[in-house]
Amino acid sequence: MLVKTDVKGNVVETVEGFTGHLGDLDFNTKDGRVYGSLEYKAEEGFYIAIFDVDKITEVGMDA
């Protein structure tokens, strides 16, 4: 699950439903996106997940 919080740590929005491991997240201030490593062990594959933070608008969004 990817969780978007406010500056006080309160959950604002979430993205759920990943079947792999999402980690090593980084926020790019120039494009407003979060980049992360997404590992699918069953497929023995790694991908780069890209999230447009402005499009995460509610709790429980489906990945």
PDB file of N, CA, C and O in Angstrom:
ATOM      1  N   MET A   1       0.838  -1.168   0.000  1.00  0.00           N
ATOM      2  CA  MET A   1       0.000   0.000   0.000  1.00  0.00           C
ATOM      3  C   MET A   1       0.889   1.240   0.000  1.00  0.00           C
ATOM      4  O   MET A   1       1.905   1.297   0.692  1.00  0.00           O
ATOM      5  N   LEU A   2       0.488   2.211  -0.780  1.00  0.00           N
ATOM      6  CA  LEU A   2       1.144   3.519  -0.776  1.00  0.00           C
ATOM      7  C   LEU A   2       0.223   4.456  -0.012  1.00  0.00           C
ATOM      8  O   LEU A   2      -0.966   4.550  -0.315  1.00  0.00           O
ATOM      9  N   VAL A   3       0.773   5.149   0.980  1.00  0.00           N
ATOM     10  CA  VAL A   3      -0.032   6.020   1.836  1.00  0.00           C
ATOM     11  C   VAL A   3       0.440   7.459   1.672  1.00  0.00           C
ATOM     12  O   VAL A   3       1.629   7.752   1.798  1.00  0.00           O
ATOM     13  N   LYS A   4      -0.505   8.353   1.391  1.00  0.00           N
ATOM     14  CA  LYS A   4      -0.232   9.782   1.294  1.00  0.00           C
ATOM     15  C   LYS A   4      -0.737  10.420   2.582  1.00  0.00           C
ATOM     16  O   LYS A   4      -1.897  10.238   2.954  1.00  0.00           O
ATOM     17  N   THR A   5       0.137  11.172   3.270  1.00  0.00           N
ATOM     18  CA  THR A   5      -0.233  11.795   4.539  1.00  0.00           C
ATOM     19  C   THR A   5      -0.065  13.305   4.462  1.00  0.00           C
ATOM     20  O   THR A   5       0.577  13.832   3.553  1.00  0.00           O
ATOM     21  N   ASP A   6      -0.664  13.996   5.447  1.00  0.00           N
ATOM     22  CA  ASP A   6      -0.416  15.424   5.574  1.00  0.00           C
ATOM     23  C   ASP A   6       0.841  15.605   6.428  1.00  0.00           C
ATOM     24  O   ASP A   6       1.458  14.624   6.842  1.00  0.00           O
ATOM     25  N   VAL A   7       1.216  16.847   6.688  1.00  0.00           N
ATOM     26  CA  VAL A   7       2.454  17.105   7.427  1.00  0.00           C
ATOM     27  C   VAL A   7       2.399  16.640   8.883  1.00  0.00           C
ATOM     28  O   VAL A   7       3.437  16.519   9.534  1.00  0.00           O
ATOM     29  N   LYS A   8       1.187  16.378   9.399  1.00  0.00           N
ATOM     30  CA  LYS A   8       1.040  15.883  10.775  1.00  0.00           C
ATOM     31  C   LYS A   8       1.018  14.360  10.835  1.00  0.00           C
ATOM     32  O   LYS A   8       0.933  13.787  11.921  1.00  0.00           O
ATOM     33  N   GLY A   9       1.094  13.691   9.673  1.00  0.00           N
ATOM     34  CA  GLY A   9       1.104  12.236   9.648  1.00  0.00           C
ATOM     35  C   GLY A   9      -0.265  11.601   9.520  1.00  0.00           C
ATOM     36  O   GLY A   9      -0.385  10.379   9.601  1.00  0.00           O
ATOM     37  N   ASN A  10      -1.299  12.403   9.323  1.00  0.00           N
ATOM     38  CA  ASN A  10      -2.651  11.873   9.144  1.00  0.00           C
ATOM     39  C   ASN A  10      -2.820  11.328   7.727  1.00  0.00           C
ATOM     40  O   ASN A  10      -2.403  11.962   6.758  1.00  0.00           O
ATOM     41  N   VAL A  11      -3.430  10.156   7.612  1.00  0.00           N
ATOM     42  CA  VAL A  11      -3.651   9.544   6.295  1.00  0.00           C
ATOM     43  C   VAL A  11      -4.652  10.392   5.519  1.00  0.00           C
ATOM     44  O   VAL A  11      -5.737  10.705   6.009  1.00  0.00           O
ATOM     45  N   VAL A  12      -4.264  10.759   4.292  1.00  0.00           N
ATOM     46  CA  VAL A  12      -5.115  11.567   3.431  1.00  0.00           C
ATOM     47  C   VAL A  12      -5.683  10.709   2.304  1.00  0.00           C
ATOM     48  O   VAL A  12      -6.890  10.716   2.058  1.00  0.00           O
ATOM     49  N   GLU A  13      -4.811   9.972   1.622  1.00  0.00           N
ATOM     50  CA  GLU A  13      -5.216   9.084   0.527  1.00  0.00           C
ATOM     51  C   GLU A  13      -4.320   7.860   0.519  1.00  0.00           C
ATOM     52  O   GLU A  13      -3.219   7.883   1.070  1.00  0.00           O
ATOM     53  N   THR A  14      -4.805   6.763  -0.123  1.00  0.00           N
ATOM     54  CA  THR A  14      -4.004   5.543  -0.241  1.00  0.00           C
ATOM     55  C   THR A  14      -4.211   4.893  -1.606  1.00  0.00           C
ATOM     56  O   THR A  14      -5.243   5.068  -2.253  1.00  0.00           O
ATOM     57  N   VAL A  15      -3.200   4.144  -2.017  1.00  0.00           N
ATOM     58  CA  VAL A  15      -3.287   3.294  -3.205  1.00  0.00           C
ATOM     59  C   VAL A  15      -3.016   1.876  -2.724  1.00  0.00           C
ATOM     60  O   VAL A  15      -1.988   1.611  -2.100  1.00  0.00           O
ATOM     61  N   GLU A  16      -3.944   0.961  -3.016  1.00  0.00           N
ATOM     62  CA  GLU A  16      -3.874  -0.403  -2.496  1.00  0.00           C
ATOM     63  C   GLU A  16      -3.950  -1.424  -3.624  1.00  0.00           C
ATOM     64  O   GLU A  16      -4.263  -1.084  -4.764  1.00  0.00           O
ATOM     65  N   GLY A  17      -3.660  -2.683  -3.291  1.00  0.00           N
ATOM     66  CA  GLY A  17      -3.864  -3.779  -4.226  1.00  0.00           C
ATOM     67  C   GLY A  17      -2.626  -4.262  -4.948  1.00  0.00           C
ATOM     68  O   GLY A  17      -2.730  -5.017  -5.914  1.00  0.00           O
ATOM     69  N   PHE A  18      -1.463  -3.843  -4.499  1.00  0.00           N
ATOM     70  CA  PHE A  18      -0.231  -4.341  -5.112  1.00  0.00           C
ATOM     71  C   PHE A  18      -0.070  -5.816  -4.784  1.00  0.00           C
ATOM     72  O   PHE A  18      -0.338  -6.232  -3.657  1.00  0.00           O
ATOM     73  N   THR A  19       0.361  -6.604  -5.745  1.00  0.00           N
ATOM     74  CA  THR A  19       0.629  -8.017  -5.479  1.00  0.00           C
ATOM     75  C   THR A  19       2.121  -8.278  -5.353  1.00  0.00           C
ATOM     76  O   THR A  19       2.545  -9.412  -5.131  1.00  0.00           O
ATOM     77  N   GLY A  20       2.904  -7.235  -5.494  1.00  0.00           N
ATOM     78  CA  GLY A  20       4.348  -7.336  -5.326  1.00  0.00           C
ATOM     79  C   GLY A  20       4.800  -6.422  -4.199  1.00  0.00           C
ATOM     80  O   GLY A  20       3.980  -5.828  -3.498  1.00  0.00           O
ATOM     81  N   HIS A  21       6.115  -6.318  -4.032  1.00  0.00           N
ATOM     82  CA  HIS A  21       6.693  -5.484  -2.978  1.00  0.00           C
ATOM     83  C   HIS A  21       7.050  -4.119  -3.551  1.00  0.00           C
ATOM     84  O   HIS A  21       7.813  -4.021  -4.512  1.00  0.00           O
ATOM     85  N   LEU A  22       6.493  -3.067  -2.957  1.00  0.00           N
ATOM     86  CA  LEU A  22       6.785  -1.692  -3.355  1.00  0.00           C
ATOM     87  C   LEU A  22       7.746  -1.093  -2.342  1.00  0.00           C
ATOM     88  O   LEU A  22       7.450  -1.058  -1.148  1.00  0.00           O
ATOM     89  N   GLY A  23       8.891  -0.624  -2.810  1.00  0.00           N
ATOM     90  CA  GLY A  23       9.885  -0.074  -1.892  1.00  0.00           C
ATOM     91  C   GLY A  23      10.785   0.941  -2.556  1.00  0.00           C
ATOM     92  O   GLY A  23      10.600   1.283  -3.724  1.00  0.00           O
ATOM     93  N   ASP A  24      11.758   1.420  -1.807  1.00  0.00           N
ATOM     94  CA  ASP A  24      12.737   2.398  -2.280  1.00  0.00           C
ATOM     95  C   ASP A  24      12.062   3.578  -2.969  1.00  0.00           C
ATOM     96  O   ASP A  24      12.368   3.894  -4.119  1.00  0.00           O
ATOM     97  N   LEU A  25      11.149   4.220  -2.265  1.00  0.00           N
ATOM     98  CA  LEU A  25      10.375   5.324  -2.828  1.00  0.00           C
ATOM     99  C   LEU A  25      11.159   6.623  -2.810  1.00  0.00           C
ATOM    100  O   LEU A  25      11.957   6.876  -1.907  1.00  0.00           O
ATOM    101  N   ASP A  26      10.914   7.448  -3.833  1.00  0.00           N
ATOM    102  CA  ASP A  26      11.537   8.762  -3.911  1.00  0.00           C
ATOM    103  C   ASP A  26      10.552   9.722  -4.562  1.00  0.00           C
ATOM    104  O   ASP A  26       9.892   9.368  -5.539  1.00  0.00           O
ATOM    105  N   PHE A  27      10.449  10.940  -4.025  1.00  0.00           N
ATOM    106  CA  PHE A  27       9.576  11.967  -4.580  1.00  0.00           C
ATOM    107  C   PHE A  27      10.394  12.934  -5.407  1.00  0.00           C
ATOM    108  O   PHE A  27      11.391  13.474  -4.928  1.00  0.00           O
ATOM    109  N   ASN A  28       9.979  13.159  -6.653  1.00  0.00           N
ATOM    110  CA  ASN A  28      10.656  14.099  -7.541  1.00  0.00           C
ATOM    111  C   ASN A  28       9.900  15.420  -7.482  1.00  0.00           C
ATOM    112  O   ASN A  28       8.768  15.510  -7.957  1.00  0.00           O
ATOM    113  N   THR A  29      10.521  16.444  -6.903  1.00  0.00           N
ATOM    114  CA  THR A  29       9.856  17.744  -6.753  1.00  0.00           C
ATOM    115  C   THR A  29       9.647  18.446  -8.094  1.00  0.00           C
ATOM    116  O   THR A  29       8.791  19.324  -8.199  1.00  0.00           O
ATOM    117  N   LYS A  30      10.413  18.074  -9.118  1.00  0.00           N
ATOM    118  CA  LYS A  30      10.285  18.736 -10.425  1.00  0.00           C
ATOM    119  C   LYS A  30       9.044  18.293 -11.179  1.00  0.00           C
ATOM    120  O   LYS A  30       8.426  19.098 -11.875  1.00  0.00           O
ATOM    121  N   ASP A  31       8.662  17.003 -11.050  1.00  0.00           N
ATOM    122  CA  ASP A  31       7.491  16.526 -11.794  1.00  0.00           C
ATOM    123  C   ASP A  31       6.328  16.099 -10.895  1.00  0.00           C
ATOM    124  O   ASP A  31       5.272  15.719 -11.402  1.00  0.00           O
ATOM    125  N   GLY A  32       6.502  16.153  -9.568  1.00  0.00           N
ATOM    126  CA  GLY A  32       5.428  15.835  -8.643  1.00  0.00           C
ATOM    127  C   GLY A  32       5.052  14.369  -8.608  1.00  0.00           C
ATOM    128  O   GLY A  32       3.920  14.023  -8.270  1.00  0.00           O
ATOM    129  N   ARG A  33       5.986  13.511  -8.952  1.00  0.00           N
ATOM    130  CA  ARG A  33       5.709  12.076  -8.984  1.00  0.00           C
ATOM    131  C   ARG A  33       6.560  11.329  -7.960  1.00  0.00           C
ATOM    132  O   ARG A  33       7.652  11.757  -7.588  1.00  0.00           O
ATOM    133  N   VAL A  34       6.008  10.183  -7.516  1.00  0.00           N
ATOM    134  CA  VAL A  34       6.737   9.278  -6.641  1.00  0.00           C
ATOM    135  C   VAL A  34       7.187   8.098  -7.491  1.00  0.00           C
ATOM    136  O   VAL A  34       6.398   7.518  -8.237  1.00  0.00           O
ATOM    137  N   TYR A  35       8.451   7.755  -7.370  1.00  0.00           N
ATOM    138  CA  TYR A  35       9.029   6.619  -8.094  1.00  0.00           C
ATOM    139  C   TYR A  35       9.412   5.549  -7.086  1.00  0.00           C
ATOM    140  O   TYR A  35       9.919   5.857  -6.008  1.00  0.00           O
ATOM    141  N   GLY A  36       9.169   4.286  -7.438  1.00  0.00           N
ATOM    142  CA  GLY A  36       9.516   3.212  -6.524  1.00  0.00           C
ATOM    143  C   GLY A  36       9.841   1.925  -7.251  1.00  0.00           C
ATOM    144  O   GLY A  36       9.465   1.733  -8.407  1.00  0.00           O
ATOM    145  N   SER A  37      10.538   1.056  -6.565  1.00  0.00           N
ATOM    146  CA  SER A  37      10.855  -0.270  -7.080  1.00  0.00           C
ATOM    147  C   SER A  37       9.680  -1.191  -6.771  1.00  0.00           C
ATOM    148  O   SER A  37       9.206  -1.237  -5.636  1.00  0.00           O
ATOM    149  N   LEU A  38       9.213  -1.921  -7.775  1.00  0.00           N
ATOM    150  CA  LEU A  38       8.106  -2.853  -7.601  1.00  0.00           C
ATOM    151  C   LEU A  38       8.589  -4.236  -8.015  1.00  0.00           C
ATOM    152  O   LEU A  38       8.878  -4.486  -9.185  1.00  0.00           O
ATOM    153  N   GLU A  39       8.671  -5.133  -7.029  1.00  0.00           N
ATOM    154  CA  GLU A  39       9.193  -6.484  -7.261  1.00  0.00           C
ATOM    155  C   GLU A  39       8.055  -7.496  -7.267  1.00  0.00           C
ATOM    156  O   GLU A  39       7.237  -7.543  -6.348  1.00  0.00           O
ATOM    157  N   TYR A  40       8.022  -8.298  -8.315  1.00  0.00           N
ATOM    158  CA  TYR A  40       7.095  -9.426  -8.401  1.00  0.00           C
ATOM    159  C   TYR A  40       7.916 -10.701  -8.360  1.00  0.00           C
ATOM    160  O   TYR A  40       8.497 -11.099  -9.369  1.00  0.00           O
ATOM    161  N   LYS A  41       7.969 -11.354  -7.187  1.00  0.00           N
ATOM    162  CA  LYS A  41       8.811 -12.540  -7.017  1.00  0.00           C
ATOM    163  C   LYS A  41       8.365 -13.692  -7.905  1.00  0.00           C
ATOM    164  O   LYS A  41       9.205 -14.417  -8.438  1.00  0.00           O
ATOM    165  N   ALA A  42       7.056 -13.875  -8.075  1.00  0.00           N
ATOM    166  CA  ALA A  42       6.549 -14.981  -8.894  1.00  0.00           C
ATOM    167  C   ALA A  42       7.025 -14.849 -10.341  1.00  0.00           C
ATOM    168  O   ALA A  42       7.272 -15.854 -11.008  1.00  0.00           O
ATOM    169  N   GLU A  43       7.152 -13.626 -10.823  1.00  0.00           N
ATOM    170  CA  GLU A  43       7.611 -13.387 -12.191  1.00  0.00           C
ATOM    171  C   GLU A  43       9.120 -13.181 -12.257  1.00  0.00           C
ATOM    172  O   GLU A  43       9.693 -13.056 -13.339  1.00  0.00           O
ATOM    173  N   GLU A  44       9.764 -13.145 -11.070  1.00  0.00           N
ATOM    174  CA  GLU A  44      11.187 -12.844 -10.976  1.00  0.00           C
ATOM    175  C   GLU A  44      11.509 -11.562 -11.740  1.00  0.00           C
ATOM    176  O   GLU A  44      12.468 -11.499 -12.509  1.00  0.00           O
ATOM    177  N   GLY A  45      10.679 -10.540 -11.507  1.00  0.00           N
ATOM    178  CA  GLY A  45      10.872  -9.289 -12.225  1.00  0.00           C
ATOM    179  C   GLY A  45      10.781  -8.070 -11.333  1.00  0.00           C
ATOM    180  O   GLY A  45      10.079  -8.065 -10.322  1.00  0.00           O
ATOM    181  N   PHE A  46      11.508  -7.033 -11.731  1.00  0.00           N
ATOM    182  CA  PHE A  46      11.483  -5.737 -11.069  1.00  0.00           C
ATOM    183  C   PHE A  46      10.996  -4.700 -12.060  1.00  0.00           C
ATOM    184  O   PHE A  46      11.327  -4.746 -13.245  1.00  0.00           O
ATOM    185  N   TYR A  47      10.214  -3.774 -11.566  1.00  0.00           N
ATOM    186  CA  TYR A  47       9.670  -2.708 -12.389  1.00  0.00           C
ATOM    187  C   TYR A  47       9.819  -1.393 -11.648  1.00  0.00           C
ATOM    188  O   TYR A  47      10.074  -1.382 -10.444  1.00  0.00           O
ATOM    189  N   ILE A  48       9.662  -0.295 -12.353  1.00  0.00           N
ATOM    190  CA  ILE A  48       9.632   1.012 -11.713  1.00  0.00           C
ATOM    191  C   ILE A  48       8.185   1.471 -11.711  1.00  0.00           C
ATOM    192  O   ILE A  48       7.575   1.639 -12.767  1.00  0.00           O
ATOM    193  N   ALA A  49       7.642   1.671 -10.521  1.00  0.00           N
ATOM    194  CA  ALA A  49       6.277   2.181 -10.368  1.00  0.00           C
ATOM    195  C   ALA A  49       6.357   3.698 -10.316  1.00  0.00           C
ATOM    196  O   ALA A  49       7.216   4.255  -9.633  1.00  0.00           O
ATOM    197  N   ILE A  50       5.456   4.372 -11.042  1.00  0.00           N
ATOM    198  CA  ILE A  50       5.425   5.827 -11.078  1.00  0.00           C
ATOM    199  C   ILE A  50       4.023   6.288 -10.687  1.00  0.00           C
ATOM    200  O   ILE A  50       3.030   5.866 -11.281  1.00  0.00           O
ATOM    201  N   PHE A  51       3.955   7.159  -9.679  1.00  0.00           N
ATOM    202  CA  PHE A  51       2.682   7.672  -9.188  1.00  0.00           C
ATOM    203  C   PHE A  51       2.637   9.181  -9.357  1.00  0.00           C
ATOM    204  O   PHE A  51       3.535   9.884  -8.894  1.00  0.00           O
ATOM    205  N   ASP A  52       1.615   9.679 -10.006  1.00  0.00           N
ATOM    206  CA  ASP A  52       1.367  11.114 -10.070  1.00  0.00           C
ATOM    207  C   ASP A  52       0.610  11.476  -8.798  1.00  0.00           C
ATOM    208  O   ASP A  52      -0.566  11.140  -8.657  1.00  0.00           O
ATOM    209  N   VAL A  53       1.270  12.148  -7.887  1.00  0.00           N
ATOM    210  CA  VAL A  53       0.719  12.418  -6.562  1.00  0.00           C
ATOM    211  C   VAL A  53      -0.609  13.175  -6.647  1.00  0.00           C
ATOM    212  O   VAL A  53      -1.497  12.936  -5.828  1.00  0.00           O
ATOM    213  N   ASP A  54      -0.764  14.071  -7.605  1.00  0.00           N
ATOM    214  CA  ASP A  54      -1.993  14.851  -7.741  1.00  0.00           C
ATOM    215  C   ASP A  54      -3.191  13.988  -8.136  1.00  0.00           C
ATOM    216  O   ASP A  54      -4.336  14.393  -7.933  1.00  0.00           O
ATOM    217  N   LYS A  55      -2.938  12.804  -8.699  1.00  0.00           N
ATOM    218  CA  LYS A  55      -4.032  11.923  -9.113  1.00  0.00           C
ATOM    219  C   LYS A  55      -4.434  10.929  -8.025  1.00  0.00           C
ATOM    220  O   LYS A  55      -5.394  10.177  -8.193  1.00  0.00           O
ATOM    221  N   ILE A  56      -3.703  10.925  -6.910  1.00  0.00           N
ATOM    222  CA  ILE A  56      -4.096  10.106  -5.749  1.00  0.00           C
ATOM    223  C   ILE A  56      -5.043  10.979  -4.940  1.00  0.00           C
ATOM    224  O   ILE A  56      -4.609  11.899  -4.246  1.00  0.00           O
ATOM    225  N   THR A  57      -6.353  10.685  -5.030  1.00  0.00           N
ATOM    226  CA  THR A  57      -7.350  11.623  -4.513  1.00  0.00           C
ATOM    227  C   THR A  57      -8.274  11.059  -3.427  1.00  0.00           C
ATOM    228  O   THR A  57      -9.117  11.789  -2.906  1.00  0.00           O
ATOM    229  N   GLU A  58      -8.131   9.776  -3.077  1.00  0.00           N
ATOM    230  CA  GLU A  58      -9.025   9.207  -2.064  1.00  0.00           C
ATOM    231  C   GLU A  58      -8.368   8.010  -1.377  1.00  0.00           C
ATOM    232  O   GLU A  58      -7.372   7.474  -1.862  1.00  0.00           O
ATOM    233  N   VAL A  59      -8.925   7.608  -0.268  1.00  0.00           N
ATOM    234  CA  VAL A  59      -8.459   6.423   0.445  1.00  0.00           C
ATOM    235  C   VAL A  59      -8.995   5.184  -0.281  1.00  0.00           C
ATOM    236  O   VAL A  59     -10.166   5.134  -0.657  1.00  0.00           O
ATOM    237  N   GLY A  60      -8.127   4.190  -0.472  1.00  0.00           N
ATOM    238  CA  GLY A  60      -8.552   2.919  -1.050  1.00  0.00           C
ATOM    239  C   GLY A  60      -8.522   2.849  -2.562  1.00  0.00           C
ATOM    240  O   GLY A  60      -9.192   1.995  -3.143  1.00  0.00           O
ATOM    241  N   MET A  61      -7.768   3.716  -3.221  1.00  0.00           N
ATOM    242  CA  MET A  61      -7.681   3.654  -4.673  1.00  0.00           C
ATOM    243  C   MET A  61      -7.013   2.342  -5.084  1.00  0.00           C
ATOM    244  O   MET A  61      -6.088   1.874  -4.420  1.00  0.00           O
ATOM    245  N   ASP A  62      -7.482   1.762  -6.166  1.00  0.00           N
ATOM    246  CA  ASP A  62      -6.951   0.482  -6.650  1.00  0.00           C
ATOM    247  C   ASP A  62      -5.727   0.723  -7.519  1.00  0.00           C
ATOM    248  O   ASP A  62      -5.749   1.552  -8.428  1.00  0.00           O
ATOM    249  N   ALA A  63      -4.669  -0.004  -7.231  1.00  0.00           N
ATOM    250  CA  ALA A  63      -3.438   0.116  -8.004  1.00  0.00           C
ATOM    251  C   ALA A  63      -3.675  -0.296  -9.441  1.00  0.00           C
ATOM    252  O   ALA A  63      -2.751  -0.263 -10.253  1.00  0.00           O
TER     253      ALA A  63
END
